[in-house]
Amino acid sequence: QVQLVQSGAEVKKPGASVKVSCKASGYTFTSYDINWVRQATGQGLEWMGWMNPDSGNTGYAQKFQGRLTMSRNTSITTAYLELSSLRFEDTAVYYCARQSYMDVWGKGATVTV
Amino acid sequence: QSVLTQPPSASGTPGQRVTISCSGSSSNIGSNAVTWYQQLPGTAPKLLIYITNQRPSGVPDRFSGSKSGTSASLAISGLQSEDDADYYCAAWDDSLSGRVFGGGTKLTVL
């Protein structure tokens, strides 16, 4: 079945970087964009950006420009989100989701700063 | 502070029909498709409606979506206890070149 499996929880200090992975299975990884969305505790959903796993092209929300990097390794069908210069307010659950309307979601990775 | 505006809460009794609104602008809802998500506590969001009014397989036809101008709506008929959840709308925003979400609506089934 189609699924996205994310890496585990991370605890980081302010100023550090975090890299979260999202392994895709059950479909052709390079055929669908990957989006990243985060959610702070008790808050709403916040879109961070997208990546085309085939070309590697990315688009980031303006808020994260300069400290967000999305990448992929097609040989292991895995997408990555790396956020640098972490702040306390980056504490959230980070989700990956497939394609523009996000039909399949990972279970989320908790990042605590 | 969300680009799309949703009421923070809504409620209904079992069997009722409820609607949740999502207000935007010409750069998002006015010119792009709307998606809706359901999120149960402690779980990832689930796609409910895409391309404004399409349901993925497995989503009951009690859920329907519509759009008029710069506003969209999610309607839930025959309300059930398991519909008690948070609901979010989303759309692409041409001005921001990014996807935007509503702030979410907490639906309580009384």
Interface residues (C-beta under 8 A of the other chain):
Chain A: N35 V37 G44 L45 E46 W47 G49 W50 G59 Y60 A61 Q62 Y95 A97 S100 Y101 M102 D103 V104 W105 G106 K107 G108
Chain B: S2 A33 T35 Y37 Q39 T43 A44 P45 K46 L47 Y50 I51 P56 Y88 A90 W92 L96 S97 G98 R99 V100 F101 G102 G103 G104
